[in-house]
Amino acid sequence: MLTIFILVVSTIAVMYLLFQLINAGRQGRLLQTLRDLLIIFLAILMTAAIFYIGFRFFRAFL
């Protein structure tokens, strides 16, 4: 259930970011939007890594 929720939220976020990227390309702010997209992507990866490490840590002790 949690996996499906994460999948839906991630899909919505990616679609929103793609629409923002298209709008930024029309307005000439493409590089700023790409930078923001990279920051968001790195934040998502870091969050996933922290949850994975926490999950493995708690699983080892339970």
Secondary structure, 3 states (H helix, E strand, C coil): CHHHHHHHHHHHHHHHHHHHHHHHHHHCCHHHHHHHHHHHHHHHHHHHHHHHHHHHHHHHHC
